[in-house]
Amino acid sequence: MKNTDDKRPRGAEPVKNIEVSESHIKPRAILAGIFLLIGIAAIGWCVMALLETDPGWQTVEVSLSEPSSADEFTLNYLFGSSGRNATSENKALTALYTGACIKAYKLFDAERMHGGVNNVYYINSHVNEEIEVDPILYEAFEKIEAYGSRYLYLAPIYDEYDAAFFGIEMPESVGDMDPYVDSEFSAELKALAEYANAPEHVSLRLLGDNKVMLYVSDAYLEFAGEYGVESYIDFYRMRNAFIIDYFAGQLIENGFTHATLTSYDGYTRNLDKTGSEYAFNIFDRVGNDIYIAAELNYTSPSSMVTMRNFPLSERDSYRYFISADRTITPYIDHADGLYRNAASSMVAYSSELGCADILLRSMPVYISNEVDTDAVEALANDGIEFIWCEDAVIYHTDEAARFGYVYSDNEVTYGTQRTGE
């Protein structure tokens, strides 16, 4: 009977005991120890080489096991330019940026609670209660109030758009719910907008000392109960404008000014004061085609906000619904809850203001049926310049704008024109 416990390959010989002279054991052990030390040293050298940062432009890498805003932004830094060691500079900057990414995510999160953090979700869950918030969040609320903006209060409408249109895989039939087609859905959005626009029904009251109270009237609470409303405030598309300004403030405060910050959804802060030249892409959509219509060249520190009716990345595509005959965007008019876009894309920029200031002032211009050139010119006089495309013309308010590249091919040729000329 075969021994089924014998697992040797067929035809293999049994293992034999081989005697080794003890006289060779000690030299072999010494050699093994030497080779082990050499191997450890080589591995250590490789690890150190990987951790070394070369001088020059590098992307700051943040790897976290907990949720953060890091995957929504890109931070590029000119290491070694300040005279500091590039490796130590990278370590310090990475630690600072990592902490900021974690903090920003928790503070502005409208979807979940984070222990010990009175964030947007927490405020929505504790209406008509006095709440102390982080100064970063309080300052954001102060800025929104200073501009008299009501976009913050469109949270129920944002939730409706998210549920109806924005997701990973949505059937084209969802487009039948387009509020420009579905009168019932349009009426629901308008009803929500009426409450959102009324300070007597909903307002975030700033009480000083970083304390707030989200006031919601009894009538709105009753309406919310009937319609399943759970959120009353949400930064939504504005969120990363405030976060990128927070990041920029942290970098400036700690002396890391040779930096550029960008978000996937259209916000840029360039802090570099060295006079280096940069090129900023101006996009335009013609039908289903996306063009880089031009490159804007600039040298001074700038804040830039891009609003567009098309996505530029997979992540961004979750905030748009695109079918053969329509595009539904996340730019919602607080007047009636309908989405509107004055142009395929619009860039608003300033050398003095942050992205949140620019956005709060320029959103009413973009969320419209057409570009109001009088409003654009008025904002340009206040230090916010604009660029947008229409019928292959790149309109701009900045008389000093320099375009290093303007697109042209057999199908479309762009030209530039300053507004008012």
Secondary structure, DSSP 4 states (H G I P E B T S, - for coil): ---TT--SPTTPPPP------GGGHHHHHHHHHHHHHHHHHHHHHHHHHHH---SEEEEPP---SS--SGGGEEEEEEETTTSS-HHHHHHHHHHHHHHHHHHHHHHH-SS--BTTB--HHHHHTSTTSEEE--HHHHHHHHHHHHTT--GGGGHHHHHHHHHHT-SSS--GGGGGG-TTT-HHHHHHHHHHHHHHT-TTTEEEEEEETTEEEEEE-HHHHHHHHHHT---S---GGGHHHHHHHHHHHHHHHTT--SEEEEETTSEEEE---S---EEEEEEEEETTEEEEEEEEEE-S-EEEEEEESS-SSHHHHTT-EE-SS-EE-S-B-TTTS-B--SSSEEEEEESSS-HHHHHHHHHHHHSSSS--HHHHHHHHHTT-EEEEEETTEEEES-TT-EEEEE-B-SS-B-EEEETT-
